[in-house]
Amino acid sequence: MIPTKRAPVIRRSHRAPAILLIAGLTSVVTALAGCGSSSPSSSSGSSSSSTSAKASSVHIAFIYDTTVENFAQEMALGAAAAAKQTGITITNVAPPQPVGAQQVSEFDSASQTSKNGIALATLFPDLFVRPLNQAQSQGIPLIAVDTPPPAGTTVKLFIGNDNVQLGQALATALLPKIPAGTKGQILIGTDTPGLPVLTARNQGFQNTIHAARPGITFVNFDSTQVPNTNLAAWQSAVSSHPNAVAYVGPGSQDAASMAEIEQHSGKHYLVGADDLDPTALQGVANGLVTALVSPEHWLKGYIAVDLLAEHALTGKALPTGWWNPGYLVVNSANIKEIQARQATAASRLAWFKQEVTSELANPSKYLKPMSAMGG
């Protein structure tokens, strides 16, 4: 376990209407997913015309996992927000489904058009050894986001979580609902088995539960990435294990599927997961999901693009090492605030503004050597 000093607990006086745009979120991200251009707002009086022209000529790409899943959408929204704030031109693109070969092709294309920097978030890191090394040989600044850079590359900056800690946080959130001495099984559905970040979350979760409730055993299964098949996998798991102690997933879709199962069956289960899929958030609001642990994907996308933009605009060197932006536990106590935060691109930016400013102003507080990564 690699301890992190803080998780982002951000206080805001602003409150946006608590509206969940379940259908609208995808359309917002789809609009951002193509190549888009932003220029500095005419109201930002501090920008000179020469600075504006320079910013508009900076081309940066954010290549992310998929356009259809919340965790990736959040990173894309953060990247788009940073591009708009800095005035640079961004290519914000991902395959519709998480298909590694298609994402490699998109990265290769970006290497030809986004010479000022590329940030990469991928579920297929091993496929990117050649593309990353080739882009680096061309002098393109690179940042790995969410998933560490693969062995065989020399990418020097990774923006991502301590995923063991995320698993520990989820276990801690569920333990009050599991009485001491409980015996039974917890089902863990992993949507991308073998992906190191999810493996680390499961490790942190299982170790923490086992230490506190040694009578618990774990049943791990492949819950798959695609929403429809994820739902089917969870329906089968619940049918086979109707009396499990809890139903848990380290990925984006698992709590959404379990909330849907509970809503349709009328039965209540102890459910926890990571990420902030709108259906899962509504599940927390409706009492169907006990807790979600957010890796704060929006922050990762924003910070990566902001750092690349600053490097291109000012020549300031990119930091090196592992930048851990922290996490946030979402439960009944803060669900209304987080639903409001997640309502629109603007509400996200307003809520995160203070945290973004703090992290970018004090990078040493969030950076550790790459060798310190524990998952």
N, C-alpha and C positions, 0 to 999 in steps of 0.2 A: 504494500500500500504506500502510495506517495501522498502525504497529507497536503492539503491546500489550505492556505491561511483564511480564505474567505470564500463565501458564495455571494453572488450579487444580490444583496438585499437593498432595493432602491426605493426610496420614499418619494412620493409625488403628491403634490396638492392637486394636480390636474386630474380630472376624471372624465373620460369620454363615455358616451352612452354604452351600456353593456349589451352590445349587439354582436352576435356571432355570425359572420358571413360565411357559412359553411359552403354554400355553392360559390359565393363570390370570390373566396380566396384563390381558388384555382384559376379563375379568369384573370385576377389581378396578376398572378405570377406568369400566366401564359402571355400576357401583354408585355411583361418584362423579359420573357425568355429569349426573344430574338435580339438581334443587334440593335441597340438603341443609343441615342446620343443625347447628352445633357449638356447644357451650358450654364454658367453662373447666373443666378437670378439678378434681374436688373435692380432689385431692391437691395442687393448686398453692396452697399456703397464703398466698402473697403477694397473691392477688387478693381484694379485699373484695367483699361482696355487692353494693354499688352499682356497682363496676367490672364485675362479672359481668353484671348486668342491662343495663348500658350496652353491653357487648360483644354480648350476644345480640340487641340491637335494631339492630345495624349490618348492613346488607344490601349485599353486594358481589358482583359477577358476574365470572366469567372465561369469556369466549366464545372458544373455540378451534377449531381447523381441522376436525377429524374424530375420531370415536371409534374408528376402526379402524386407525390407523397409529401406530407407536411414538413418533415425534417429538412428536406431539400428545398422546398418552397421558402421556408423561413430564411435559409442562408441566401437564397437568391434575392429575397426582398431586402435583406441587410446590405447585400452588395449593391443593389440598385439605389438604395438610399444614400450610400457613401458616394457613388458616382454622381448623383444629383447634387449633393452638398459640395463636392469638390469641383464640379463642372467638367469632369473628364468624359470621354466617350467610352462606353462599356459594351462589350459583347457578353451577354448574360444568357448562357445556353446550356441545355441538357437534353438527353434523349427522352422521349415520352415514357418509356419503360427503362428500368435499370439494365441496360445492355452494354457490356464493356466495350465491345468492338466499335459500336456507334460512338461512344464517348471518346474513345481514342481518336476516331476520325475527326470529331469536333475539336479536340485539343490540337491535332495537327493543323487543322484549318486556322485556328486561332494563332498558332505559332507564326503564320504568314501575315496576319493582319493586326495582331495586338503585340507589337514589339516592345511596348513599355511595361509589360508585366502580365503574368497569368497566375491566377489563384485556382487551385484544383481541389475539389472535393469528390471523392470516388469510392465506390464499393468494390472496386477492382484494382487495388494498388499495384498488384504484381504485373498488370498489363502495361503499366506506365513507366517501366524502367527505361526503355528505349526513348519514348516520347519526351520524358523529362530530361534525360541526358542530352538529347538532340537539341531541345529548346535552350538548355543551359549553355551548350557549345556555341549557340547563336547569340549569347549575351542577354537573353531574355530573363528579367528578374522573376523568380518563382516563389510561391508560397503554397504549402500543403495545408489544407483546411479539413478539420473533422477526423480524417484518417491520416495517420503518420505517413511520411514519405517512405516508399518501399526501399528495402535493402538493395544496394547496387546503385543508388543515386546519392547526390550530394546536396540536395535541397536543404538549406540552412535554417529555415524558419517554418515551424509547424504551429498552427493555431487550433487547439483542440483541448478536450477535457481530460481530467483525471477520471477515467471511466470506472476504475475500481471504486473510487469515492462515490460516483453516481449510484453504483449498486448498493453501497453501504447506506446511502441516504434513503433509497427506496425501502430497504429492509427496515431501517429505523422508523420510517413512516408507517409501516404495516404492523410492526411488532406490538403496539398497544392493542391491536385487534386480535392478537393470538395469545391466549392465556398461557402462563407458565405451565409446563408439563404437558402441553398439547402434543399428541402423536398424530401423524398422518402425512399426507403428501402435498407438496406445492408443485403445481404445473408451471413450467417455464417454457414459453414458446419463443423461439429465436428466429427472426425473419431472414437472417443471413448467417447460417451456422458457419463458424470458422472465421468470421470477420473479427479481427482483434479487438476493436472497440466494444463490440457486443459481448465477446468472450470475457473481457475484463469486467464489464458491468455484471454479468452473471456470477463471476468469481466473487466480486465484492458482496453481492446480494447473498449468495449461498453461505459464504464464510460468516457473515454477520448473523444470519438466521440460525445457522448451526450452533454458533457459540451461545446464543441466547435460548434457543429451543432445540436441544439435541435430539428430541424425539421426532423431528421433522426430517423427511427424506424428499428428494427432488426427482421429478420426471421431466426430462428435457425433450423437446421435439421441434421439428422444423415447421414454423408457422407461415413461412413464405412471405415475399415482399408485396405481391400484388393484392390490393384490398379484397377482391372477391375470393381469391384462394386463401387468403389469410383468414377471412371469416369462416370459410368451410373447414379449415384446419382446426380453428378454435371450437366450432360446433362439434366436430368429431371428438376433440379432446374432452370437452365438457360432458358429452354423452358417455364417454368411456370412464370418466372419473367425476361423477356427479357430486361426490362428497369430499372433494379435495379441500384442504385448508385454505388455499388461495390460488389465484390464477394471475400469472405475472409475465410480463414481456419486457425486454430491454429496448425494443424498437418502436417505430412510429405508429404502427397500425394496430398493435395488439390490444390496447385498452379500448380503442374505437370498436373493434370487433366484439370484445366482451360486453361493452355497454349495449351494443345492439342486441346481443344474445339475451341479456337480462331484460331489456325493454320488451322484447317479443315473447319471452317465456314467462315473465312476471316473477322470476326467481331472483334472489339477491345472492351475490357471491363477493368474496373479498378480492378486490382487483387492484393492481397497481402496475404502472409501466413508466416508460420514459416518453419524452416529446409531448407536443401540444396539438395533436390533431383536433380539429374543431369538435368532432363527435365525441372524442375522449374528454375534452373540456366540458362539454355539455353533460357528459356522464358524471363528472365531479359535481357539477351544479345540481344534478338530479339525485345525487346520493348513490349512484351506481358504481362509481370509481372512487376509491379511498384517497389515492394520491398519485400524482404524476411528478416525475423529476425532469425538469427542462434543462437540457444542455445549453440553452440559450444560443441556439443556432443563428438567430438574427445577428447577434453580437459578432459571431465569428466571421460571417460574410461581410459585415460592415468594416470591421477592423482590418481584414485582409485587403480590401479594396482601398480603404483610406491610406494604409501604409504604402501600397504600390503607387497611389496617386501622389503622395507626398514625395516619394523617392523620385518619381518622374518630373515633378514640378520644381523641386528644390535641390535635388541631388543628395538629399539626406540618406545615408546608408540604411538599408533595412536592418532591423534587429536580428539577432541570431538566437536560436534555441527554441524551447517549447513555451509558447504563450498560452496559459490556461485562463480563459475568461471567467470560469466559475460556473455555477449552476443555481437553479431555483426550485424549491419544492412547492408544488401547487396542491392545495387541499381546500377544504370547505372554508377555511379562514380567509383565504385571499382569492378565491375563484372569481368573484365579481370584478375585482380589480384587473385580474389577468385576462378575463374575457374582454373587458374594455380595452386593454392594451392591444389585444390581438385583433380588434375589429377592423382596422384599416392600416394601410402603409403609414399614414400620417400619425395615427395613434401610437404605433410602435416607435416611430422616430421621437415623438414627444416624450414617451415614457423612458426610453433608453438614453436620452440626450445626456443626462448627468453622468451615467455610467460610462458612456463612450468617452466623454471628455476626461473623466478620471483615469481610465485605462490608457488612453493615448498620451496623456500628460505624464504618466508614471509607469512606463513599460517595465522597468526593473522589478516592480512589485509583482508582476504577473509572469515574468520570464524565469525559466530554469534551463539548465543544459539539456540538450536532447537526450543525453544518457540517463536523465532522471525519470524519463517516461516509464510509468508502470502500467500503462494500458490506456 
